[in-house]
Amino acid sequence: MTNIEMDDAVPPIRAARARTPVGIRKKSSTGEKILFTILGLFVIVAGLALYTQLSPSYTEVPNTVAAGLKADRVNLLVIGIGGDGHPGGGIDLADSILLVSLQPSTKKAALISIPRDFYLQMGHFGMHRLNDAHALGDNVGYPGGGPGMIIDQVKAITGQPINAYIRLDFKAFEKIIDDLGGVDIYVYRPFHDVLFKDTFQQGWQHMNGHRALQYARYRYVIGLEGNNFARELRQQQIVSAVRKKMQHLTPTQALKLAMSASSVSHYTKTNLSTPQMVQLYEMFHDMNPANVRHVSLQPMTEIFMLTKINDSGEAVRPRHGDYGPIRTTIQNVFNDTRPVVTPGQIQLTDDGTPQPSQYAGDDTMMGKANARPAAAPR
């Protein structure tokens, strides 16, 4: 081979060697740009998410009381949780859920119990019992936390906006009643809790905070008072008794009572402002007892059994899967004054002399009860 042939052959080889690393550097540069762009987007998204979750608008439930007053209906959700006083854990589960609906123009109120075992689809979180929503909302960083999530589920069930909420735990519940000097409760149907071996006889009883909590929570009962719907109505009785005791307080005294209860535990919380508390108290503390309506969702729901490994036992759902009757009843709740209950439930009323249930049910203690109700304590 001649020198000329060798010289002619060299440049292509050198050119090829020179182009190879350059080509690699260009590909690496492009890949790095794409990678850093993606990482940058992740950082921006994560930063926005962190800012959102730390901002008051994300962590707090919106207060829409002004809109409720304008629409002549204020819906307050009262959430009862165990807190540190809950036996056996479950401190963040909603033990009771009560929708208090107020109509300013007529000074009417409705106490609507929402079953804590209501079973429903909670967005992409799947099917859960309603009382799980409070704990789930706190754990997953839901907007407004536990109260925010349970409020959204109650809105889905009832079709009603929720203007504000009040969350109480067992300690605050007991303190409010003790600070009021106890409450007077008429036990319509006697019952015995087999787990705690405790009995409530028929008739008027003066209860301190601890005794009232037992009355509201006992469920290991044979007979009609053993189901969750009966417990809900007993809880409504206590709310009405507290309202009655608070009738003669000044707004300042009532506010002081609320602040005292909230200082007992960090679990007690509300998004009501102080002026709103005073305003609502002045509007409704002296309402006519006949204007308070008691509502149970038992006539519009059915109990069924869950058989999941991690979730079993009784749960509640709308009859035939139809939410219509529930929403219609709650929408029109101020059109009547009669209790919304099934025949076997206690016919609660805040007006007039308490009467025993129209149906004794299957509670064997009824025969031991007094034939006639005692006079109400003065």
C-alpha positions as MATLAB code, in Angstrom:
seq = 'MTNIEMDDAVPPIRAARARTPVGIRKKSSTGEKILFTILGLFVIVAGLALYTQLSPSYTEVPNTVAAGLKADRVNLLVIGIGGDGHPGGGIDLADSILLVSLQPSTKKAALISIPRDFYLQMGHFGMHRLNDAHALGDNVGYPGGGPGMIIDQVKAITGQPINAYIRLDFKAFEKIIDDLGGVDIYVYRPFHDVLFKDTFQQGWQHMNGHRALQYARYRYVIGLEGNNFARELRQQQIVSAVRKKMQHLTPTQALKLAMSASSVSHYTKTNLSTPQMVQLYEMFHDMNPANVRHVSLQPMTEIFMLTKINDSGEAVRPRHGDYGPIRTTIQNVFNDTRPVVTPGQIQLTDDGTPQPSQYAGDDTMMGKANARPAAAPR';
ca = [
       0.000    0.000    0.000;
       1.352    3.426   -0.931;
       1.790    6.322    1.453;
      -0.868    8.210   -0.410;
      -3.357    5.390    0.158;
      -2.503    5.263    3.827;
      -2.853    9.019    4.188;
      -6.153    8.924    2.378;
      -7.390    6.187    4.726;
      -6.420    7.923    7.991;
      -8.717   10.953    8.025;
     -11.945    8.953    7.927;
     -10.771    6.813   10.866;
      -9.775    9.868   12.930;
     -12.999   11.595   12.036;
     -14.977    8.608   13.185;
     -13.091    8.457   16.479;
     -13.560   12.173   17.025;
     -17.310   12.083   16.376;
     -18.101    9.246   18.761;
     -17.464   10.995   22.098;
     -19.059   14.191   20.830;
     -22.192   12.303   19.924;
     -22.289   10.686   23.391;
     -21.891   14.048   25.142;
     -24.800   15.469   23.186;
     -27.097   12.582   24.148;
     -26.079   12.838   27.822;
     -26.729   16.569   27.810;
     -30.227   16.095   26.390;
     -31.012   13.329   28.872;
     -29.784   15.418   31.762;
     -31.939   18.335   30.685;
     -35.027   16.124   30.548;
     -34.180   14.552   33.910;
     -33.608   17.893   35.645;
     -36.767   19.318   34.092;
     -38.805   16.425   35.486;
     -37.134   16.731   38.897;
     -37.750   20.465   38.853;
     -41.420   19.925   38.149;
     -41.621   17.434   41.022;
     -39.989   19.955   43.350;
     -42.419   22.682   42.270;
     -45.444   20.391   42.662;
     -44.219   19.166   46.057;
     -43.583   22.743   47.172;
     -47.052   23.825   46.107;
     -48.594   20.829   47.870;
     -46.671   21.581   51.063;
     -47.613   25.263   50.916;
     -51.244   24.360   50.289;
     -51.412   21.927   53.202;
     -49.761   24.409   55.550;
     -51.974   27.310   54.517;
     -55.043   28.171   56.661;
     -57.361   27.809   53.665;
     -56.361   24.142   53.376;
     -56.173   23.112   57.020;
     -59.382   24.855   58.123;
     -62.968   24.032   57.174;
     -64.664   27.016   55.494;
     -67.166   28.878   57.673;
     -70.308   29.762   55.688;
     -72.644   30.796   58.520;
     -73.289   34.160   56.854;
     -74.570   32.344   53.756;
     -76.722   30.105   55.959;
     -78.291   33.100   57.710;
     -79.017   34.676   54.343;
     -80.664   31.459   53.130;
     -82.651   31.225   56.406;
     -81.109   27.881   57.307;
     -77.952   27.307   59.305;
     -76.626   23.743   59.431;
     -74.138   22.930   62.180;
     -72.475   19.524   62.397;
     -71.729   18.300   65.920;
     -69.030   15.605   65.897;
     -68.506   13.569   69.057;
     -65.200   11.710   69.334;
     -63.671    9.692   72.145;
     -60.412   11.583   72.498;
     -58.086   10.453   75.268;
     -61.103    9.305   77.279;
     -62.133    6.660   74.742;
     -61.682    3.159   76.178;
     -59.721    0.731   74.026;
     -58.395    3.213   71.473;
     -60.263    4.697   68.543;
     -59.724    8.220   69.870;
     -60.212    9.796   66.411;
     -63.293    7.852   65.326;
     -66.575    9.768   65.259;
     -68.656    8.260   68.055;
     -71.704   10.402   67.281;
     -72.664   12.657   64.362;
     -75.528   15.117   64.807;
     -76.750   17.642   62.241;
     -78.326   20.617   64.026;
     -80.427   22.562   61.554;
     -81.675   26.050   62.522;
     -84.281   28.255   60.836;
     -83.877   31.858   62.066;
     -87.158   33.256   60.679;
     -89.317   30.793   62.645;
     -86.890   30.001   65.480;
     -87.234   26.312   64.700;
     -84.562   23.645   65.140;
     -84.138   20.063   63.979;
     -81.822   17.502   65.555;
     -80.921   14.977   62.860;
     -78.787   11.992   63.836;
     -76.546   10.630   61.078;
     -75.680    6.946   61.701;
     -71.982    6.569   62.403;
     -72.059    3.172   60.633;
     -73.413    4.669   57.413;
     -71.472    2.861   54.672;
     -70.599    4.902   51.603;
     -68.066    5.582   48.868;
     -65.546    8.224   49.963;
     -64.051    9.381   46.695;
     -60.907    7.491   45.686;
     -60.471    6.238   49.266;
     -63.056    3.515   48.691;
     -65.978    2.303   50.789;
     -65.879    3.141   54.489;
     -68.116    3.632   57.501;
     -68.909    7.280   58.134;
     -67.170    7.297   61.520;
     -63.903    6.315   59.786;
     -63.937    9.580   57.827;
     -62.744   11.676   60.758;
     -59.651    9.571   61.441;
     -59.003    9.020   57.724;
     -59.178   12.740   56.970;
     -56.499   13.494   59.557;
     -54.244   10.671   58.383;
     -54.269   11.431   54.645;
     -54.032   15.217   54.853;
     -57.567   15.805   53.568;
     -58.570   19.490   53.170;
     -59.821   20.529   56.610;
     -58.506   17.309   58.171;
     -60.910   14.948   59.919;
     -63.751   17.476   60.266;
     -63.391   18.448   56.613;
     -63.701   14.882   55.391;
     -66.638   13.908   57.593;
     -68.440   17.128   56.631;
     -68.077   16.295   52.934;
     -69.535   12.821   53.527;
     -72.502   14.196   55.501;
     -73.134   16.663   52.675;
     -73.166   13.732   50.235;
     -75.674   11.819   52.388;
     -78.043   14.684   53.240;
     -77.706   16.972   50.233;
     -77.353   19.873   52.679;
     -74.535   22.415   52.971;
     -72.730   22.417   56.313;
     -72.097   25.974   57.491;
     -69.906   25.205   60.511;
     -68.928   22.394   62.854;
     -68.344   21.716   66.534;
     -66.168   18.809   67.649;
     -66.373   17.555   71.234;
     -64.622   14.713   72.990;
     -65.793   12.813   76.066;
     -63.981   15.084   78.523;
     -65.544   18.244   77.123;
     -68.979   16.582   77.034;
     -68.767   15.683   80.718;
     -67.416   19.103   81.722;
     -70.220   21.025   80.002;
     -72.853   19.003   81.844;
     -71.040   19.186   85.180;
     -70.587   22.956   84.840;
     -74.342   23.248   84.227;
     -74.997   21.374   87.465;
     -76.141   18.218   85.658;
     -79.145   17.628   83.415;
     -82.589   16.099   83.921;
     -83.343   13.218   81.569;
     -86.531   11.199   81.286;
     -85.691    7.530   80.608;
     -88.604    6.412   78.428;
     -87.645    2.755   78.129;
     -85.581    1.056   80.852;
     -82.507   -0.891   79.747;
     -79.567   -2.850   81.122;
     -76.056   -2.941   79.679;
     -74.746   -6.485   80.019;
     -71.080   -5.521   79.520;
     -70.918   -2.826   82.181;
     -73.664   -4.446   84.314;
     -75.453   -1.148   84.687;
     -79.158   -0.330   84.561;
     -81.223    2.732   83.719;
     -84.720    2.541   85.184;
     -87.694    4.297   83.650;
     -88.497    7.805   84.856;
     -86.825   11.159   85.511;
     -83.168   11.018   86.473;
     -80.724   13.795   87.316;
     -77.423   12.963   85.624;
     -73.944   14.385   86.017;
     -71.556   14.425   83.069;
     -70.276   10.889   83.541;
     -73.745    9.395   83.986;
     -75.049   11.254   80.929;
     -72.138    9.903   78.881;
     -73.059    6.361   79.942;
     -76.678    6.996   78.957;
     -75.546    8.224   75.550;
     -73.066    5.425   74.840;
     -74.353    2.126   76.274;
     -74.984   -0.362   73.472;
     -74.539   -3.868   74.901;
     -78.258   -3.985   75.575;
     -80.796   -6.695   74.828;
     -83.867   -5.177   73.211;
     -84.691   -2.106   71.175;
     -82.436    0.178   73.216;
     -79.451   -1.878   72.088;
     -79.241   -0.607   68.508;
     -77.400    2.476   67.286;
     -80.602    4.286   66.342;
     -81.778    4.131   69.968;
     -78.436    5.507   71.133;
     -78.780    8.389   68.684;
     -82.132    9.408   70.142;
     -80.738    9.224   73.665;
     -77.957   11.549   72.530;
     -80.599   13.929   71.169;
     -82.311   13.861   74.566;
     -79.118   15.006   76.232;
     -78.606   17.816   73.696;
     -82.156   19.018   74.397;
     -81.593   18.816   78.153;
     -78.400   20.873   77.838;
     -80.263   23.442   75.732;
     -82.961   23.660   78.407;
     -80.379   24.269   81.148;
     -78.682   26.945   79.040;
     -81.910   28.894   78.434;
     -81.379   31.065   81.489;
     -77.702   31.832   80.907;
     -76.584   35.155   79.500;
     -74.649   35.056   76.211;
     -71.495   35.865   78.177;
     -72.079   32.950   80.550;
     -72.817   30.591   77.663;
     -69.641   31.665   75.877;
     -67.603   31.209   79.046;
     -69.018   27.686   79.357;
     -67.995   26.871   75.775;
     -64.490   28.256   76.289;
     -64.120   26.305   79.525;
     -65.064   23.068   77.765;
     -62.617   23.718   74.925;
     -59.760   24.178   77.395;
     -60.240   20.654   78.783;
     -58.886   18.935   75.679;
     -57.214   19.841   72.406;
     -59.692   17.544   70.669;
     -62.483   20.065   71.213;
     -62.627   22.472   68.298;
     -65.007   24.622   66.234;
     -64.744   26.938   63.250;
     -67.527   29.160   64.614;
     -66.293   32.646   65.466;
     -67.035   34.150   68.886;
     -69.497   36.723   67.462;
     -71.320   33.914   65.624;
     -71.620   31.871   68.828;
     -73.148   34.845   70.629;
     -75.448   35.636   67.697;
     -76.799   32.087   67.374;
     -77.223   31.772   71.134;
     -79.224   34.994   71.299;
     -81.410   33.799   68.409;
     -82.242   30.314   69.625;
     -81.615   29.843   73.356;
     -85.207   30.735   74.283;
     -86.998   28.957   71.435;
     -90.336   27.285   72.063;
     -89.739   23.591   72.933;
     -92.478   22.681   70.442;
     -90.237   24.061   67.686;
     -87.554   21.409   68.216;
     -87.944   18.420   65.906;
     -86.202   15.080   66.448;
     -85.177   13.067   63.384;
     -83.822    9.538   63.028;
     -82.813    8.145   59.645;
     -83.964    4.635   60.591;
     -87.230    4.883   58.562;
     -85.201    5.607   55.391;
     -82.274    3.218   55.899;
     -81.595   -0.462   56.422;
     -79.033   -2.442   58.383;
     -76.887   -4.990   56.568;
     -73.873   -7.094   57.475;
     -70.326   -6.406   56.330;
     -68.211   -9.537   55.949;
     -64.822   -8.094   55.049;
     -61.795   -9.451   56.881;
     -60.806   -5.992   58.100;
     -64.346   -4.636   58.426;
     -67.232   -6.782   59.591;
     -70.477   -6.382   61.500;
     -73.547   -4.196   61.094;
     -73.553   -1.203   58.750;
     -76.209    1.173   57.445;
     -77.224    2.120   53.913;
     -80.209    3.830   52.219;
     -83.165    1.568   51.481;
     -82.869    0.257   47.907;
     -79.714    2.380   47.562;
     -81.885    5.496   47.184;
     -80.697    8.668   48.926;
     -83.773   10.583   47.720;
     -86.032    9.986   50.759;
     -83.235   10.992   53.161;
     -82.524   14.236   51.327;
     -86.203   15.105   50.849;
     -86.985   14.523   54.534;
     -84.112   16.725   55.668;
     -84.856   19.414   53.092;
     -88.482   19.645   54.311;
     -87.751   19.084   57.993;
     -89.301   22.384   59.110;
     -92.653   21.669   57.417;
     -93.825   19.522   60.343;
     -93.193   19.145   64.070;
     -93.717   15.421   64.612;
     -90.695   13.217   65.316;
     -89.320   11.281   62.342;
     -88.925    7.744   63.729;
     -90.063    4.176   63.149;
     -92.950    2.844   65.295;
     -90.562    0.940   67.561;
     -88.481    3.993   68.428;
     -89.074    6.426   71.270;
     -91.344    9.270   70.124;
     -89.115   12.080   71.380;
     -90.574   15.529   71.920;
     -89.339   18.586   73.799;
     -92.882   19.832   74.288;
     -95.294   18.746   77.033;
     -95.108   15.919   79.544;
     -92.836   13.024   78.536;
     -94.677    9.843   77.648;
     -93.394    6.276   77.526;
     -92.818    4.758   74.118;
     -95.909    3.732   72.198;
     -94.314    0.317   71.816;
     -92.673   -1.552   74.653;
     -90.695   -3.647   72.216;
     -88.963   -6.746   73.545;
     -87.209   -5.199   76.535;
     -87.985   -7.472   79.485;
     -87.346   -4.688   81.973;
     -90.465   -2.785   80.885;
     -92.580   -4.844   83.265;
     -90.445   -3.715   86.193;
     -90.802   -0.039   85.359;
     -93.233    2.320   87.006;
     -96.672    2.214   85.460;
     -96.870    6.001   85.237;
     -94.052    8.486   84.650;
     -92.978   10.553   87.618;
     -93.374   14.313   87.640;
     -90.618   16.330   86.034;
     -88.080   17.778   88.460;
     -88.370   21.501   89.043;
];
